[in-house]
Amino acid sequence: MDDQIRHPLAYARALRGWSQTDLAARIHRAARNRPEGLRSGADKAAVSKWENWRKTPGIESQLLIAEAFDVPIADLEACEWPHWLPGQELPVPLGSAFTVLALRDAQRAAMDHRRRTFMAFSALALAGLSTQWAALEPDRLTTTLNGKRVDAELVDWLEGTSAELTALPTEQRQHTAKLMDAQLDTVTDLLEQGRYTESIGQRLHLLAASLASTCGWHRFDQGQHHAAGKLWNAALTNAHAAHDRDLGAGVLSDFAYQSIWLTRPDAAVEPLSQALIHTRHPTARSLLHLRRARAHAALGAASYCRRDLAAAETALLTDSPDPAPAWCRWMSTADLAVDSGQCMLDLGHVAEAHTRIDEGMSLLPRSRDKTRGIFLTYEARSLLQARDVEQALAVTNQALDLATRIGADRCVTLVRELAPAFKPYCQVDGVADLMDRLRVS
């Protein structure tokens, strides 16, 4: 492991404001407080060796370190050293030295999604990550010298296979998540152990970023928000290493969308603002403005919201000689209309919301099932606010059918969140049956 990579123990210690001497003293105190009155040999020099990857603490020292940080013993049993240490929710920094670390960190989070102490990166952490992305110049890529040579033909095959997996219809992609994970693992192994030219390294980092972004969306759809955030952190780190500003902006947009979804719109504004500064394609800018409008609407900032909606519409209608980046190529007038409608719902303009959502639903192509499921839920919410209960009932059942068929847990959750709004209408035919469906879904 590269000595330049900051050890998780150093992160955990810094979060507490402890020096290495402070940590050693707390380890001694934990040992003395044991019933058997243990003595610990930990001192500043030992802590330094642990933090510089020169030595791994023995199991007895790890137990004392855990006690010093108030980490449950079950966490030690679930994860190897040093991955149980607190502070792992911090984003991995940008820079070529951290690309593989970010990928490995994300893979561990994806495998261990049940053990989580937080839902997503904090607003402060996201703001720091987006500011770092905007200000830090990418390093020159380095290669591993002791591995097998990675040639262009292998990278061609990996890129083609990944593109085919990503292009599958929504209903089929739910069955290929393990294949995408395996692709990402393969690319990570090549980055860590392979020998390649700088141009091949750049392609590998770009592929890792794209795969990590896609795998992050799969975890997000399954409600695994911690794993999604870790994967997007890896995507941002590798996109930055590959010098791809547009893809980095797209990953920041993913973080922002997650924050809005988790009802933390305040965490979305800064990443979207940074992304808007550094991307130029009108389709990309349209999506970024639209998502920032959603954040402003959720915060009740009506004037900022309408300003971003107008900018999103203008950008979407702007022609460009270059194709849109892959991460926003799907952006359409249907998305603009429906998300504008959701903004109006958040701002309390129900009639305008209903009109916009209806317009968007009529424009959305049949191929985008997951998006249709989300849009149907927005439509149902607008119908409920307009007191059109029977139509809302029909649309909600349709949304639940679709979300269940494509295996998107977050879409099912979104439908389930409509239940309280239906409770006052239990006497309406079909509402009780819907409530039963929502309880078991």
Secondary structure, 3 states (H helix, E strand, C coil): CCCCCCCHHHHHHHHHCCCHHHHHHHHHHHHHHCCCCCCCCCCHHHHHHHHCCCCCCCHHHHHHHHHHCCCCHHHHHHCCCCCCCCCCCCCCCCCHHHHHHHHHHHHHHHHCCCCCCCCCCCHHHHHHHHHHHHHCCCCCCCCCCCCCECCHHHHHHHHHHHHHHHCCCHHHHCCCHHHHHHHHHHHHHHHHHCECCHHHHHHHHHHHHHHHHHHHHHHHHCCCHHHHHHHHHHHHHHHHHCCCHHHHHHHHHHHHHHHHHCCCCHHHHHHHHHHHHCCCCHHHHHHHHHHHHHHHHHCCCHHHHHHHHHHHHHHHCCCCCCCCCHHHCCCCHHHHHHHHHHHHHHHCCHHHHHHHHHHHHHHCCCCCHHHHHHHHHHHHHHHHHCCCHHHHHHHHHHHHHHHHHHCCHHHHHHHHCCHHHHHHHCCCCCHHHHHHHHHHC
